[in-house]
Amino acid sequence: MPRRFADVAELAAVTRAALGARPALASADRLRGGSKKGVYRLTFDDQSTVIAYVWAPEENFWAARDADAGPFSEASGADLFEASHSCLEAAGVPVPRVFRVDR
C-alpha cells in the first residue's frame, strides 16, 4: 500500500484554524528527516513560513512496537512533543512558538 502524505488542502485547514485566513497557504514541502513524523515547510502567499509536524501512521517509517518494549518503546508523538516543549520553555530554553496542536 503506497504512503499518502499530507497535502496543501489538509494543511491549509489546520493553518487557518491556527493562524486565521490571512496569510493564505501557498505551498507545503515535505522535508527530509522526521522518520516518525512528517515535517513540512509551509509557505504562505506573503512569503512567510512555518514548520508543521504531522504524526500519522502514513508518516511513520518505523514499525509499531509493543508498549512493553522497555527502552525501545515508542517515544514519539504530539503528547511527548507538547510535554517536552513545556518543560524546556519553563526552564528558560529558547523554543519555537507552538501555534496549535490539533489531534
OpenMM code with the backbone's topology and positions (N, CA, C; nanometers):
from openmm import Vec3, app, unit

residues = "MET PRO ARG ARG PHE ALA ASP VAL ALA GLU LEU ALA ALA VAL THR ARG ALA ALA LEU GLY ALA ARG PRO ALA LEU ALA SER ALA ASP ARG LEU ARG GLY GLY SER LYS LYS GLY VAL TYR ARG LEU THR PHE ASP ASP GLN SER THR VAL ILE ALA TYR VAL TRP ALA PRO GLU GLU ASN PHE TRP ALA ALA ARG ASP ALA ASP ALA GLY PRO PHE SER GLU ALA SER GLY ALA ASP LEU PHE GLU ALA SER HIS SER CYS LEU GLU ALA ALA GLY VAL PRO VAL PRO ARG VAL PHE ARG VAL ASP ARG".split()
positions = [
    Vec3(0.0839, -0.1180, 0.0000),
    Vec3(0.0000, 0.0000, 0.0000),
    Vec3(0.0888, 0.1249, 0.0000),
    Vec3(0.0717, 0.2141, -0.0970),
    Vec3(0.1571, 0.3329, -0.1035),
    Vec3(0.1251, 0.4306, 0.0104),
    Vec3(0.2284, 0.5017, 0.0518),
    Vec3(0.2097, 0.6033, 0.1566),
    Vec3(0.1411, 0.7257, 0.0974),
    Vec3(0.0566, 0.7859, 0.1787),
    Vec3(-0.0083, 0.9105, 0.1382),
    Vec3(0.0259, 1.0153, 0.2434),
    Vec3(0.0982, 1.1173, 0.2004),
    Vec3(0.1400, 1.2227, 0.2919),
    Vec3(0.0377, 1.3353, 0.2908),
    Vec3(0.0494, 1.4247, 0.3881),
    Vec3(-0.0411, 1.5398, 0.3964),
    Vec3(-0.0259, 1.6252, 0.2714),
    Vec3(-0.1353, 1.6878, 0.2303),
    Vec3(-0.1295, 1.7750, 0.1131),
    Vec3(-0.1679, 1.9178, 0.1521),
    Vec3(-0.1572, 2.0080, 0.0563),
    Vec3(-0.1817, 2.1501, 0.0832),
    Vec3(-0.3230, 2.1730, 0.1361),
    Vec3(-0.4223, 2.1057, 0.0795),
    Vec3(-0.5613, 2.1272, 0.1236),
    Vec3(-0.5790, 2.0895, 0.2705),
    Vec3(-0.5241, 1.9744, 0.3104),
    Vec3(-0.5353, 1.9325, 0.4507),
    Vec3(-0.4626, 2.0290, 0.5429),
    Vec3(-0.3416, 2.0665, 0.5047),
    Vec3(-0.2622, 2.1553, 0.5884),
    Vec3(-0.3183, 2.2968, 0.5898),
    Vec3(-0.3853, 2.3386, 0.4836),
    Vec3(-0.4465, 2.4717, 0.4796),
    Vec3(-0.5563, 2.4835, 0.5844),
    Vec3(-0.6343, 2.3770, 0.6032),
    Vec3(-0.7414, 2.3803, 0.7038),
    Vec3(-0.6833, 2.3973, 0.8436),
    Vec3(-0.5731, 2.3292, 0.8715),
    Vec3(-0.5091, 2.3396, 1.0031),
    Vec3(-0.4483, 2.4788, 1.0217),
    Vec3(-0.3827, 2.5311, 0.9181),
    Vec3(-0.3205, 2.6636, 0.9328),
    Vec3(-0.4258, 2.7726, 0.9481),
    Vec3(-0.5410, 2.7597, 0.8812),
    Vec3(-0.6489, 2.8580, 0.9004),
    Vec3(-0.6971, 2.8563, 1.0450),
    Vec3(-0.7099, 2.7359, 1.1033),
    Vec3(-0.7535, 2.7247, 1.2427),
    Vec3(-0.6501, 2.7847, 1.3378),
    Vec3(-0.5225, 2.7716, 1.3046),
    Vec3(-0.4160, 2.8207, 1.3929),
    Vec3(-0.3850, 2.9683, 1.3728),
    Vec3(-0.3862, 3.0134, 1.2476),
    Vec3(-0.3365, 3.1476, 1.2159),
    Vec3(-0.4405, 3.2408, 1.1575),
    Vec3(-0.5584, 3.1897, 1.1258),
    Vec3(-0.6597, 3.2709, 1.0591),
    Vec3(-0.6503, 3.2567, 0.9084),
    Vec3(-0.7382, 3.3268, 0.8388),
    Vec3(-0.7469, 3.3140, 0.6930),
    Vec3(-0.6319, 3.3824, 0.6202),
    Vec3(-0.5718, 3.4818, 0.6801),
    Vec3(-0.4606, 3.5529, 0.6176),
    Vec3(-0.3372, 3.5378, 0.7024),
    Vec3(-0.2244, 3.5092, 0.6499),
    Vec3(-0.1979, 3.4840, 0.5087),
    Vec3(-0.2500, 3.3467, 0.4660),
    Vec3(-0.2687, 3.3285, 0.3365),
    Vec3(-0.3184, 3.2016, 0.2833),
    Vec3(-0.2010, 3.1085, 0.2523),
    Vec3(-0.2218, 2.9793, 0.2762),
    Vec3(-0.1180, 2.8806, 0.2484),
    Vec3(-0.0996, 2.8662, 0.0975),
    Vec3(0.0248, 2.8820, 0.0518),
    Vec3(0.0558, 2.8720, -0.0911),
    Vec3(0.1173, 2.7381, -0.1272),
    Vec3(0.2021, 2.6821, -0.0378),
    Vec3(0.2656, 2.5545, -0.0691),
    Vec3(0.3056, 2.4825, 0.0595),
    Vec3(0.3217, 2.3515, 0.0448),
    Vec3(0.3662, 2.2665, 0.1551),
    Vec3(0.4720, 2.1723, 0.1001),
    Vec3(0.5924, 2.1830, 0.1522),
    Vec3(0.7028, 2.0983, 0.1074),
    Vec3(0.7419, 2.0037, 0.2193),
    Vec3(0.7375, 1.8724, 0.1907),
    Vec3(0.7778, 1.7733, 0.2902),
    Vec3(0.9303, 1.7729, 0.2967),
    Vec3(0.9838, 1.7903, 0.4171),
    Vec3(1.1277, 1.7984, 0.4361),
    Vec3(1.1861, 1.6624, 0.4720),
    Vec3(1.3156, 1.6486, 0.4531),
    Vec3(1.3866, 1.5264, 0.4932),
    Vec3(1.3918, 1.5189, 0.6444),
    Vec3(1.4072, 1.3972, 0.6948),
    Vec3(1.4124, 1.3779, 0.8391),
    Vec3(1.2739, 1.3467, 0.8917),
    Vec3(1.2625, 1.3423, 1.0214),
    Vec3(1.1317, 1.3165, 1.0795),
    Vec3(1.0783, 1.1805, 1.0417),
    Vec3(1.1549, 1.0742, 1.0630),
    Vec3(1.1136, 0.9424, 1.0163),
    Vec3(0.9939, 0.8853, 1.0925),
    Vec3(0.9554, 0.9457, 1.2054),
    Vec3(0.8362, 0.9021, 1.2779),
    Vec3(0.7228, 1.0022, 1.2636),
    Vec3(0.7519, 1.1138, 1.1989),
    Vec3(0.6515, 1.2167, 1.1751),
    Vec3(0.6848, 1.2863, 1.0444),
    Vec3(0.5852, 1.3468, 0.9845),
    Vec3(0.6098, 1.4279, 0.8661),
    Vec3(0.6499, 1.5673, 0.9088),
    Vec3(0.7513, 1.6223, 0.8444),
    Vec3(0.7962, 1.7585, 0.8715),
    Vec3(0.7754, 1.8376, 0.7427),
    Vec3(0.6979, 1.9443, 0.7519),
    Vec3(0.6612, 2.0226, 0.6342),
    Vec3(0.6980, 2.1689, 0.6538),
    Vec3(0.7559, 2.2299, 0.5502),
    Vec3(0.7733, 2.3750, 0.5485),
    Vec3(0.6523, 2.4310, 0.4747),
    Vec3(0.5736, 2.5091, 0.5457),
    Vec3(0.4552, 2.5711, 0.4872),
    Vec3(0.4893, 2.7143, 0.4489),
    Vec3(0.4664, 2.7482, 0.3233),
    Vec3(0.4937, 2.8826, 0.2732),
    Vec3(0.3612, 2.9492, 0.2401),
    Vec3(0.3466, 3.0721, 0.2867),
    Vec3(0.2220, 3.1465, 0.2676),
    Vec3(0.2358, 3.2463, 0.1537),
    Vec3(0.1222, 3.3019, 0.1116),
    Vec3(0.1243, 3.3932, -0.0026),
    Vec3(0.1987, 3.5240, 0.0255),
    Vec3(0.2303, 3.5534, 0.1520),
    Vec3(0.3122, 3.6712, 0.1836),
    Vec3(0.4602, 3.6338, 0.2011),
    Vec3(0.4971, 3.5097, 0.1648),
    Vec3(0.6322, 3.4539, 0.1706),
    Vec3(0.6789, 3.4202, 0.3119),
    Vec3(0.5930, 3.4334, 0.4132),
    Vec3(0.6299, 3.3874, 0.5477),
    Vec3(0.6227, 3.2348, 0.5491),
    Vec3(0.6919, 3.1735, 0.6443),
    Vec3(0.6935, 3.0274, 0.6523),
    Vec3(0.6778, 2.9814, 0.7963),
    Vec3(0.6296, 2.8605, 0.8119),
    Vec3(0.6255, 2.7911, 0.9407),
    Vec3(0.6609, 2.6453, 0.9152),
    Vec3(0.6951, 2.5750, 1.0213),
    Vec3(0.7202, 2.4310, 1.0136),
    Vec3(0.6019, 2.3603, 1.0784),
    Vec3(0.5527, 2.2565, 1.0153),
    Vec3(0.4434, 2.1760, 1.0696),
    Vec3(0.4921, 2.0327, 1.0873),
    Vec3(0.4571, 1.9729, 1.2009),
    Vec3(0.4855, 1.8323, 1.2264),
    Vec3(0.3541, 1.7568, 1.2178),
    Vec3(0.3551, 1.6436, 1.1498),
    Vec3(0.2352, 1.5614, 1.1356),
    Vec3(0.2670, 1.4207, 1.1846),
    Vec3(0.2034, 1.3828, 1.2970),
    Vec3(0.2173, 1.2467, 1.3479),
    Vec3(0.0978, 1.1681, 1.2963),
    Vec3(0.1236, 1.0764, 1.2047),
    Vec3(0.0186, 0.9927, 1.1468),
    Vec3(0.0833, 0.8616, 1.1046),
    Vec3(0.0063, 0.7528, 1.1029),
    Vec3(0.0639, 0.6234, 1.0638),
    Vec3(0.1340, 0.6272, 0.9271),
    Vec3(0.0801, 0.7026, 0.8325),
    Vec3(0.1401, 0.7097, 0.6991),
    Vec3(0.2755, 0.7809, 0.7008),
    Vec3(0.2978, 0.8641, 0.8002),
    Vec3(0.4220, 0.9409, 0.8091),
    Vec3(0.5311, 0.8653, 0.8846),
    Vec3(0.4952, 0.7592, 0.9562),
    Vec3(0.5876, 0.6856, 1.0418),
    Vec3(0.6518, 0.5712, 0.9632),
    Vec3(0.7831, 0.5781, 0.9433),
    Vec3(0.8547, 0.4757, 0.8685),
    Vec3(0.9053, 0.3620, 0.9569),
    Vec3(0.8759, 0.3662, 1.0861),
    Vec3(0.9192, 0.2623, 1.1799),
    Vec3(0.8009, 0.1730, 1.2127),
    Vec3(0.8276, 0.0449, 1.2258),
    Vec3(0.7215, -0.0499, 1.2617),
    Vec3(0.6710, -0.0187, 1.4022),
    Vec3(0.5420, -0.0427, 1.4243),
    Vec3(0.4844, -0.0219, 1.5573),
    Vec3(0.5500, -0.1177, 1.6565),
    Vec3(0.5682, -0.0702, 1.7776),
    Vec3(0.6298, -0.1521, 1.8824),
    Vec3(0.5294, -0.1750, 1.9934),
    Vec3(0.5509, -0.2829, 2.0652),
    Vec3(0.4680, -0.3100, 2.1819),
    Vec3(0.4918, -0.2024, 2.2864),
    Vec3(0.3870, -0.1715, 2.3644),
    Vec3(0.4001, -0.0721, 2.4706),
    Vec3(0.4998, -0.1182, 2.5765),
    Vec3(0.5213, -0.2505, 2.5864),
    Vec3(0.6104, -0.3055, 2.6882),
    Vec3(0.7456, -0.3436, 2.6270),
    Vec3(0.7997, -0.2577, 2.5411),
    Vec3(0.9270, -0.2874, 2.4750),
    Vec3(1.0458, -0.2292, 2.5504),
    Vec3(1.0255, -0.1903, 2.6768),
    Vec3(1.1349, -0.1385, 2.7583),
    Vec3(1.1924, -0.0112, 2.7003),
    Vec3(1.3254, -0.0010, 2.6934),
    Vec3(1.3872, 0.1222, 2.6436),
    Vec3(1.3611, 0.1461, 2.4946),
    Vec3(1.3068, 0.0471, 2.4251),
    Vec3(1.2782, 0.0621, 2.2825),
    Vec3(1.1310, 0.0909, 2.2559),
    Vec3(1.0554, 0.1225, 2.3609),
    Vec3(0.9141, 0.1527, 2.3425),
    Vec3(0.8990, 0.2856, 2.2691),
    Vec3(0.7815, 0.3080, 2.2211),
    Vec3(0.7517, 0.4281, 2.1436),
    Vec3(0.7805, 0.5534, 2.2261),
    Vec3(0.8586, 0.6445, 2.1712),
    Vec3(0.8922, 0.7695, 2.2408),
    Vec3(0.8731, 0.8859, 2.1448),
    Vec3(0.7571, 0.8919, 2.0840),
    Vec3(0.7297, 0.9940, 1.9851),
    Vec3(0.5830, 1.0312, 1.9945),
    Vec3(0.5477, 1.1408, 1.9329),
    Vec3(0.4079, 1.1798, 1.9261),
    Vec3(0.3845, 1.3193, 1.9799),
    Vec3(0.2655, 1.3698, 1.9526),
    Vec3(0.2297, 1.5062, 1.9907),
    Vec3(0.2307, 1.5252, 2.1414),
    Vec3(0.1869, 1.4246, 2.2180),
    Vec3(0.1837, 1.4383, 2.3637),
    Vec3(0.3237, 1.4581, 2.4209),
    Vec3(0.4184, 1.3762, 2.3766),
    Vec3(0.5562, 1.3909, 2.4244),
    Vec3(0.6194, 1.5213, 2.3748),
    Vec3(0.5875, 1.5600, 2.2527),
    Vec3(0.6373, 1.6869, 2.1993),
    Vec3(0.5880, 1.8026, 2.2853),
    Vec3(0.4580, 1.8031, 2.3153),
    Vec3(0.3993, 1.9095, 2.3969),
    Vec3(0.4614, 1.9138, 2.5368),
    Vec3(0.4759, 1.7983, 2.5993),
    Vec3(0.5338, 1.7912, 2.7338),
    Vec3(0.6787, 1.8404, 2.7330),
    Vec3(0.7562, 1.7976, 2.6356),
    Vec3(0.8966, 1.8404, 2.6264),
    Vec3(0.9066, 1.9902, 2.6005),
    Vec3(0.8223, 2.0404, 2.5115),
    Vec3(0.8214, 2.1826, 2.4792),
    Vec3(0.7919, 2.2646, 2.6052),
    Vec3(0.6905, 2.2245, 2.6814),
    Vec3(0.6526, 2.2962, 2.8042),
    Vec3(0.7653, 2.2934, 2.9070),
    Vec3(0.8283, 2.1787, 2.9219),
    Vec3(0.9373, 2.1632, 3.0178),
    Vec3(1.0561, 2.2518, 2.9810),
    Vec3(1.0944, 2.2508, 2.8549),
    Vec3(1.2067, 2.3327, 2.8099),
    Vec3(1.1748, 2.4819, 2.8219),
    Vec3(1.0530, 2.5191, 2.7848),
    Vec3(1.0131, 2.6593, 2.7933),
    Vec3(1.0144, 2.7072, 2.9391),
    Vec3(0.9637, 2.6245, 3.0309),
    Vec3(0.9626, 2.6589, 3.1736),
    Vec3(1.1039, 2.6727, 3.2291),
    Vec3(1.1986, 2.6011, 3.1719),
    Vec3(1.3376, 2.6078, 3.2168),
    Vec3(1.4125, 2.7254, 3.1542),
    Vec3(1.3446, 2.8012, 3.0675),
    Vec3(1.4072, 2.9171, 3.0053),
    Vec3(1.4821, 2.8877, 2.8780),
    Vec3(1.4669, 2.7678, 2.8245),
    Vec3(1.5337, 2.7314, 2.6995),
    Vec3(1.4551, 2.7929, 2.5833),
    Vec3(1.5219, 2.8616, 2.4912),
    Vec3(1.4505, 2.9159, 2.3757),
    Vec3(1.3939, 2.8016, 2.2900),
    Vec3(1.2654, 2.8055, 2.2655),
    Vec3(1.1987, 2.7041, 2.1839),
    Vec3(1.1105, 2.7740, 2.0809),
    Vec3(1.0843, 2.7085, 1.9676),
    Vec3(0.9940, 2.7689, 1.8695),
    Vec3(0.8546, 2.7856, 1.9288),
    Vec3(0.7827, 2.8844, 1.8826),
    Vec3(0.6460, 2.9079, 1.9272),
    Vec3(0.5539, 2.8021, 1.8687),
    Vec3(0.4671, 2.7454, 1.9492),
    Vec3(0.3671, 2.6495, 1.9025),
    Vec3(0.2365, 2.7254, 1.8852),
    Vec3(0.1822, 2.7248, 1.7632),
    Vec3(0.0580, 2.7955, 1.7362),
    Vec3(-0.0640, 2.7103, 1.7651),
    Vec3(-0.0527, 2.5793, 1.7413),
    Vec3(-0.1705, 2.4929, 1.7578),
    Vec3(-0.1258, 2.3476, 1.7624),
    Vec3(-0.1895, 2.2718, 1.8485),
    Vec3(-0.1751, 2.1257, 1.8485),
    Vec3(-0.3139, 2.0726, 1.8171),
    Vec3(-0.3259, 2.0034, 1.7055),
    Vec3(-0.4561, 1.9550, 1.6572),
    Vec3(-0.4520, 1.8033, 1.6527),
    Vec3(-0.5246, 1.7418, 1.7426),
    Vec3(-0.5275, 1.5958, 1.7458),
    Vec3(-0.6375, 1.5427, 1.6575),
] * unit.nanometer
topology = app.Topology()
chain = topology.addChain("A")
for resn in residues:
    res = topology.addResidue(resn, chain)
    for name in ("N", "CA", "C"):
        topology.addAtom(name, app.Element.getBySymbol(name[0]), res)
